[in-house]
Each structure stands twice: as structure tokens, then as C-alpha cells.
Amino acid sequence: MIHSTAIIDPSAELAAGVEVGPYAIIGKEVIIGAGSKIGAHAVIGDWTSIGENNQLFAQSSVGAAPQDLKYRGEKCWTRLGNNNMVREFATIHRGTVTGNGETVVGSGNLFMAYSHVAHDCRIGNGVVMANVATLAGHVTIEDNVILGGLVAIHQFATIGAYAMVGGGTLVTLDIPPYMITTQSKRDVKLRGLNLVGLKRRGFSDETILKLKKAYKTLFMAGLKLPEAISSIRSDIVDCPEVEYLLTFIERSERGICRG
């Protein structure tokens, strides 16, 4: 299951059944879980932990040193969960000591060709990054987010769960959960709820109606955010999704993209 031309550091730990293709390189203290497949010419950098049933395609790179001029080779990690797919020429870099010390990726994610995850990012589960989508350092992507092709996310920004960012969008602020965001000629704006995505994920009609009502109060009622949030909390009760939306906005440090 391991090609004779692959180069594997003696300290690496590969579970039974791991496949390693021709000319792949696996660095020191790497851990690879059962069922994972490492494609031809793929490179796994030092201090990388990869869970089960991941697939790294040809020429992909996971765990390389960060593109941070302050990095001096310190022991920092890249951690992937299970069932991720990293396509050709996609890159995921390890953390830094000035950040979290690790880049963390959850499970069930798809990183399409040439997508990039920079140092100290945190990615949840069920995320799709289309071709050439790019994350700067310290970005947080919550669960079930879709980033279109050529999307670029600014350092320290957070993309909320179930959000969708349209292709070619340059994101500098936080994107609230459940929203669609696109790039206009002048700036980036919310375009409403990600209705198709929410329905596909099994959100009930009642929950979607409450999220619609919250959206209108937040972005279409002419209220300041604190006033809108207070109004929503008094009007919509017993809806965890709405409460999470409000909590996300309240804790945002960069500020949020507006409708």
C-alpha cells in the first residue's frame, strides 16, 4: 500500500491500510489514521495529524511551514479530522507560536484545487472551499459553510455556520450565520438568508420563518444593532438558531457585513 518511491520519516505513524502514492513525502511526527489515501507527489509536513478516511490528491500539501516571517521552525501542528478531501495543489499550513500553535480542520470537508488554508485557521465540519478560495491567517470557518471560487477571507475574520459566500468575494468583516454574501461593484453585502442551503440541511419552515423575521429586523427596519437585537429577543423566543445569530453578532470583534 506504500509505493517504493515514497519518502517517509521514521518517526511517522501510519495506521494499517493507509495508501501512499509515488513520490509522496511524509515528514516527522506525522500521524495518519486508517483508510486515508495520500496521492502521488503529495507532501505532508512535520507535526501533522490526519484522521481516518482522508484523501489527499496528487500535489496537495498539508502541514507545511506557515507563510509568516516571524516563524522560526517552532513545533506547531496541523490537525485534520476524518473524511476530508484535499484536491490537487490545495495547501493547508501549520499554526504558529504567535497564534494558536495549530491549524485545526474538522471532518467531512472538501478543499478544491488550489484552495488555501493559512496558519492558525480553525475550520469546522462540512465546509466546502471551491477552487482558489483563500483563507488568511487566524480565520475561523464554522460548520457547513460554502466558499465560492476565488473567495478571499481577511485575517481574523469569522464566517458563521451555514453561510454561503459567492465567488470572487473579498471578505474583510465577519459574516453572520445562515446568510448569503456576494461582492457588488462597490462593496460586499448580505443578500438574505441561504434558503436553499438551510432547506437542504433540514431546517424546519418555522425556523426559517423566524430567521427571516430576524433578518428583516436586523437589516431592513432602520434600527441600530443593539435596538434590533433587543427587539428580536423580546419578539422571538425558543429558537436556538435565532439566538445563535444574535450571539454571533454581539461577540463579533471585527464587525459584521451588513445587508
C-alpha positions, 0 to 999 in steps of 0.5 A, a space after each residue: 500500500 506504500 509505493 517504493 518511491 515514497 519518502 517517509 520519516 521514521 518517526 511517522 505513524 501510519 495506521 494499517 491500510 493507509 495508501 501512499 502514492 509515488 513520490 509522496 513525502 511524509 515528514 516527522 511526527 506525522 500521524 495518519 489514521 486508517 483508510 486515508 489515501 495520500 496521492 502521488 507527489 503529495 507532501 505532508 509536513 512535520 507535526 501533522 495529524 490526519 484522521 481516518 478516511 482522508 484523501 489527499 490528491 496528487 500535489 496537495 500539501 498539508 502541514 507545511 511551514 506557515 507563510 509568516 516571517 516571524 516563524 522560526 521552525 517552532 513545533 506547531 501542528 496541523 490537525 485534520 479530522 476524518 473524511 476530508 478531501 484535499 484536491 490537487 495543489 490545495 495547501 493547508 499550513 501549520 499554526 504558529 507560536 504567535 497564534 494558536 500553535 495549530 491549524 485545526 480542520 474538522 471532518 467531512 470537508 472538501 478543499 478544491 484545487 488550489 484552495 488555501 488554508 493559512 496558519 492558525 485557521 480553525 475550520 469546522 465540519 462540512 465546509 466546502 472551499 471551491 477552487 482558489 478560495 483563500 483563507 488568511 491567517 487566524 480565520 475561523 470557518 464554522 460548520 457547513 459553510 460554502 466558499 465560492 471560487 476565488 473567495 478571499 477571507 481577511 485575517 481574523 475574520 469569522 464566517 458563521 455556520 451555514 453561510 454561503 459566500 459567492 465567488 470572487 468575494 473579498 471578505 474583510 468583516 465577519 459574516 453572520 450565520 445562515 446568510 448569503 454574501 456576494 461582492 457588488 461593484 462597490 462593496 460586499 453585502 448580505 443578500 438574505 438568508 441561504 434558503 436553499 442551503 438551510 432547506 437542504 440541511 433540514 431546517 424546519 419552515 418555522 425556523 426559517 420563518 423566524 430567521 427571516 423575521 430576524 433578518 428583516 429586523 436586523 437589516 431592513 427596519 432602520 434600527 441600530 444593532 443593539 435596538 434590533 437585537 433587543 427587539 428580536 429577543 423580546 419578539 422571538 423566543 425558543 429558537 436556538 438558531 435565532 439566538 445563535 445569530 444574535 450571539 454571533 453578532 454581539 461577540 463579533 470583534 471585527 464587525 459584521 457585513 451588513 445587508 
